[in-house]
Structures are given as structure tokens and as C-alpha cells.
Amino acid sequence: MARWRALRAEIGAPDGADGKRLSVVADDSRADILRVIGEAGIGHVGGDFSVVDILTCLYFAVARLDPARPDWPERDRVVLSKGHAAVSLYVTLARCGFFPAEALASFTKPLSPLSGHPDRRKVPGVEASTGPLGHGLPFSVGAAIAAEIDSLPRRVFVVLGDGELQEGSNWEAAMLAGHRGLGALTAVVDRNGLQQGARTEETNRLEPLADKWRSFGWEVDEVDGHDHRALVAALERPRSTKPRCLIARTVKGKGVSFMEDRQVWHHRVPTADEIAEALSELRLGHRATRR
Amino acid sequence: MSAGLVQVERFDCRVAFAEELAALAEADQRIVAVCNDSVGSSNLVAFAARFPQRLVNVGIAEQDMVGVAAGLANGGLVPFVCGAAPFLTGRAIEQIKVDVAYSEAKVVLCGMSPGFAYGVLGPTHHSVEDLAWMRAIAGLNVVVPADPAQTRAALRWALEAKGPSYLRIPRTKVPELTGVAPEIGRALLHRPGNDVTLLCAGTTTPEAILASEALAEEGISARVLQMSTLRPFDAEALEVAARETGAIVSAEEGVLAGGLGSAAASWLAERHPVAMRMLGLRDEFAPTGGPEALASYFGLTAQGIAGAARQLLSGATSRNGRGGGSR
């Protein structure tokens, strides 16, 4: 816990004067993601890269957590509803200290606790066992209601994919959250515009997405999902009497030029050469001024 | 309907359900109720009045209802999810599988008006697959109380149980099954017997008892064994019954594919196979009809069960696949 607190103190402010910045942590996580997926031969690198900045901000700058006590009752809840981005969650949790980084090498190995989708029974820091899509928001609404019933100040953050929003169960939950005015709840949509097969707008269009959330009784903000300062500011906005939806405009595969916005990287595993090239790009990015 | 039962008073288990849930909630602040616009039909009106902040009504949205319950459990509460059994189990089955059972969330799912309770409303409102569906989900207790005392005991049992549970709460009025302590989790022996076992669950229990009494008058000694739960499954009592009687008739208000009869048959087939007759829905949707009419249609009456037992013991095979009941 002390180590994580120190790390978070260093990097917590997005443009902190000393030490690491969130963007560097996020790119370190991208490198980890590439290595884990390359080693395992399976993963969703595109969706991992579009969401990792959001997760970095949540875990390192916003959410009240204690990696040494994953069951700490007062903790904020962070739910990754787009559970197929499990690797981005695992590398973030490992960096926080929820479990040793050495465990990452076991991703999808037989009997490993690190399955292709997060398992709350086996992985400290995982709040909900997601994967089928459409499950994280109802769960998060329940968690927010629980905090209300017990009059506790804890917040609930749920990260959703945009294709995921085609699942109707999300809208049942959105309707209820708006009806109840769950101000402790923040939903972040990883709006990368792509799903498994094609672009979202060619498959089952989501736009006008902000309007949909507003009509369900939510406050909606739109933000660059790779701008850490903007993300943290939006996530830290004081709560109101409405739940909040943050539509984070993202790029699938963000961070590696040949992966960005290309649908094939939903589930394709990079070759060793591609990984080497990607790592090299990420390393170079550290030296250049970013954002 | 069976003669003799007319004089016996019958009770709506939902009354006992509502009273016990309120009593448990009074004693344990973690208990909340979650429903899908079913405050009236789940008998939660009194609960809502007494604990207004602890009733979460999500509206007509079963998937949300179960997902929300999992989130409430994450927050340290103990949710009792109440809704009509066909919609709770069918609409929200993935949430039950993933958010409750796989996630080991301590949630008590209460399926109201199961079986043919909504008979005249048609098969969309019949909950006959629920035992099979819920039984198929690993780690989910499946509790089938047969009278008000067992309903109360079922709620207490589910609250204390380690994992999540599905409770099938009858709506059709049932007599009190006196003489046997309501021990949830075990098979309950209502009548001893050595010639044949009548295996029952929930609403078929009083019918099996009456069938046993009718058979006794013919010199046939029929053991009545009620499974109070399908998980945990009291295989020991079943195996003893198989060994000691050598023949089993099972009767359930549900499909044969995966319910009580299947559970018994699959256990015994590997360990001590005996001749069996299974009464229930054999690969068809029920016609329209009230609970009594449909019970009669499927032979789930004392007459039908006794007839099946006679056939089994005489070695006869059924030609119409529907047992001894009248159509």
C-alpha cells in the first residue's frame, strides 16, 4: 500500500512537476500488454489500447483504493464492463500492487487465475466478473444503490465499450440510474467506434449517443479518452443529483501507429516483429513531448 | 381433484414468505428486497411499508433486477430477488449464471408463482423449466418448499447458506404437511414404505401422500420421499429408497428434461438403477388451463401418481407416455 501511495503521489497529478506522468504509466502498461498478449498468443490488443488511459487515470489518480486491502468496504468501485480488455486491467492492477507482476506471465495458461475475462473470485482488484457485455452497468447501479442505502460516500465507476451499448441490459440499468438520480455513479464509454466486425455506426448505430444518455436522465460530458488531464478533471467533477456519463473519444489500438483505428486489431495477436516495432514506437514516444 | 383434500385447509405460501422475510429483515439490516414491478404479486407490500429504503423496485427489467442484486451484494447487502419465476429464471438466466453463481454473489432468488400457477395465462407464463435451468448452474442451491412451514425454513436456510440460492415459492394453495419437520436440504420422509417410492417436490407432495394412502388400501406400501432441495441433493436418502423399494415414481410440476426425475435417474443409473416412471412435462408446452386442470392433464394428481405406481409394479409399460392421469 505504501509503495502504491508513493507511486500515486508521484504520478497522480497529470502534469505533476516531479516524477512520472500518467501518460508514461499508460505507455508502460501498453508495453506490458503487448508482452502479455504476445506471450500468451491471445488477447484484444486494440480494445486494451483504447481503454488503458482511462484505467490508468481511474486507478492512479481518481479512485479511492487500497491494493493491500482489495475488500476494503469503503473503497470506490471500479468495474470494467468491457471485460475482454482484461489484459489492460491486469497490467494496471499489477502496477498498483494488487498482485505480483510475475503473475502476468500466466495469462490464459491452464488453471491460471488470469483468464481471458476477469474473474473476481481469483484476481484481487477485480470487482465484477464481466465478459458477456452488458453486465457491468446493472451491477454498478446496484453497487451505487447499496452505497445510498447505507449512506456511504463511495463512488462507482464503470467502463463500457461502445459496441457493448448495443446490449439492451445497459439501457435497463441506465433508465433506473436516471430515475433514481444516482449521483455516485459514473459511466465511462470507450468510444473507439469499432466493434468486432466493423464500425459501430455501420453495424447498429449508436449516434446520437450523448442525446440517448441525456434522455435517460444522465449528465453527459465528452472528452478525449487519451488526454489524461481532461480525463481526470472530468472524473473528479463533484457529484450532482444525476449519474454521469463520460463519452471518451478513443482510438482502437491507440499508441502504436500501425494498430490505430484498424478493425483487425480487435483480436489479432501481433507477431514478434510487430511487437518489437510497437515497443520501439512506445519507447520513442516517452522521449518526445507527449500532449 | 382428489377426494379428502376438500376438507383440508390450504394456504398460500406467499403469506408465510412475506412474514418470514420481514422478520428476517427486522433482525438483519443487510437484507433488502429487489423486485420487477412485482410488489403486489411477490407479497412485498408490507415489506415496502416497513422498510421503504430497503425495497429496490427496478420496474419491468429482469436482467437489470438480477444484475442490480449482484451489485447490492457487492456492497455488503443480502438481496432477496422476487419476481414471477418464468421471467426471473428465463429472462435473467445469464445474470443468474454469471453475476450470481459464477461470481459467488450471496443473492437469494425467489421465483414466485412457479409451475402452473399462472395456468390460464398460457405457456409464456408457465414456469416449468426453472428447476432444470437452475439445477444446471453450478453452485446455485435449488430449494423447493412444499408448504408454509417449509417456505419459512427455506428463507432462513438460504440466508445462512454459503452461496446463492433459487427458491421456488408456490402460489397454488397447499395443505400444511404436519408430521415431518421442515428440514431444508434433506429428503423428507412423509410416509414409510417398501414396495415403491413416490418421489416428489413442492406441490406434488400432498398428491403423493394421498396416492400413498390410496395404495395402502390396496396392500401396496408406498414410501413418500419429498426432495426439499435439488441442490444440495440428498442422494443418500434416494439410494436407500431405491435399495429398499426397488421402484420409483417421480412427479414434478415441471419438465422431465433436467428436473427432479432426471436428477434421481441420473444419480441412480450410475449407482443403483431401478425401474422408474417419471411424471411431468414430456417435451410439450402445456395447454391452457388452471393449476388443477393442468395437474390432472399431466397425471400429477394422487390418482395419476397411484396409477403410475400400479403400472410400474405390474410391469406394464405406458402406451401414451402420460402415466395414469386423465386427459
Interface residues (C-beta under 8 A of the other chain):
Chain A: P73 R77 R120 R121 E127 A128 S129 G131 P132 G134 H135 L137 P138 F139 S140 V141 G142 A143 A144 I145 A146 A147 I149 D150 G168 S169 E172 A173 M175 L176 H179
Chain B: V32 Q53 R54 V56 V58 G59 A61 Q63 D64 V66 G67 V68 A69 A70 G71 L72 A73 N74 G75 G76 L77 P79 E94 Q95 V98 D99 Y102 S103 E104
